[in-house]
């Protein structure tokens, strides 16, 4: 994976690739592409929101709404 810098506006492909580092199932991958990309895009379209802030807001929303992914990450880190 090439270096993706969330301080710059992300393409949908790069955005999704950042999430591919997580242990996601097919439904969660689809949600990233459809729901979370939409959230990121709306944030990014606001003139007072930087690409970094758009990424952080979207990432934090994902973490809050998808706690099962965090649990899977913890399980993997214990191994």
N, C-alpha and C positions, 0 to 999 in steps of 0.2 A: 504494500500500500504506500503510495506516495504521501508526502506530508500534506495534510489538509489543515489549513489555518482558519479557524472559526472567527478570527478577527476580521476576515474578509467575507463578503457576501458569498454564500455557498450555492453551488448548483444543487439540484435535487439529487443527482448521482452522488456528489460528495457528502451531502447531508445524510443520505441513507448509508453510505459507506462508514461514516462515523459510528452509526448504530450497529453495523454488522460486527463490530468488535465484541458485542454482547451476545450471550446465549439466548437468541430469540427464536420463537417458533414461527410458523408461517403466518399465523394470524397477527402476531405482533409485528412482523416485518411489513405486512400490508398496512397496519395501523401507522407505522412510521412513515410510510410512503404517502398515505392518504391524509390521516389526521394530523400528525405532528409536523409534516412538511407544510400543511395548511396554516398551522399556528405560527410556524417560523416565517412563512411568507407574509402573513398579516403583520406580524411584528416588524419585519424588515421593511415593509412598505410605509411604515410610519416615519416621518422625517426626523423625529427626535430620538429614534431608537437606532443604536449602532448595531452592526452585525454581531459583535460580541454579546451585547445585551439580548438580541433576538435569539442567539444560540443558547445563552444561559437560561432565559425564560422558558424556552422550549424543552431544554434538557431537564430543568427542574420540574416542569409539568409532567414530563414523561416519568421521572422518578416517583413523583407523588401518585400518579395514576396507575403505574405498572409495578407495584411492590414485588410481585412474583419474580420479576427479572432480577431485582436486587438480591432476592433470596437465592436464586440460582447462581449468581456471581459469588455470593458468600460460600455456597456449597463447593464450588469449583476451587475457591481459594483455600479451603480446608484440606483439599486432597494433596 
